Amino acid sequence: GQQLNQSPQSMFIQEGEDVSMNCTSSSIFNTWLWYKQDPGEGPVLLIALYKAGELTSNGRLTAQFGTTRKDSFLNISASIPSDVGIYFCAGQGPSGTYKYIFGTGTRLKVLA
Amino acid sequence: EAQVTQNPRYLITVTGKKLTVTCSQNMNHEYMSWYRQDPGLGLRQIYYSMNVEVTDKGDVPEGYKVSRKEKRNFPLILESPSPNQTSLYFCASRVTFTTNYGYTFGSGTRLTVV
């Protein structure tokens, strides 16, 4: 099945640094979702995006729906140790296609 | 609390011994799905169900069965587990198939088949 390309695959950062990650697809999506998976837990929804160009924040997290509708971006500002985990993007297809396609994840490790 | 509950959280079994992983949601969601998560491969859909008695194959259905006799429950059955089914499994639900509000995931079941 189709998967989204997510980068970087993993990253180590210092506490307090800003983090950027992105997700790209060859297909157009109508919805982009960003999830976080804490160690030993299931993914939890962070941000949902529904319109091209949309910019949405959730605390220190900001996500954008790319204008081409083929990509999305997630930024974390002033990272803290509890930001550690795996961040997944998911896209829901164009009209008539309601399946969610998941990215392979970005593993974030924060060094105190 | 709205949630998806999976059991067990951890399971070690032997090749060929039938097992069932249970999944239950308390949100009255129509759509439920099973995923497996493997390193470097992300989340891959095994089976899904649009409603009671309506199930269909996902991307990696081989070796698995499901049933949906009640709206809240969606068990995953491995009739004859093999080592290549060692993985982390997630049950997830959402309001309907067409909703764009995303899934609620369970906490996962880590299965090891030896």
Interface residues (C-beta under 8 A of the other chain):
Chain A: G1 Q3 N30 T31 L33 Y35 G40 E41 G42 P43 V44 L45 A48 Y50 F88 A90 Q92 Y98 K99 Y100 F102 G103 T104 G105
Chain B: V4 G40 L41 G42 L43 R44 Q45 G58 D59 V60 F90 A92 F97 T98 N100 Y101 G102 Y103 T104 F105 G106 S107 G108
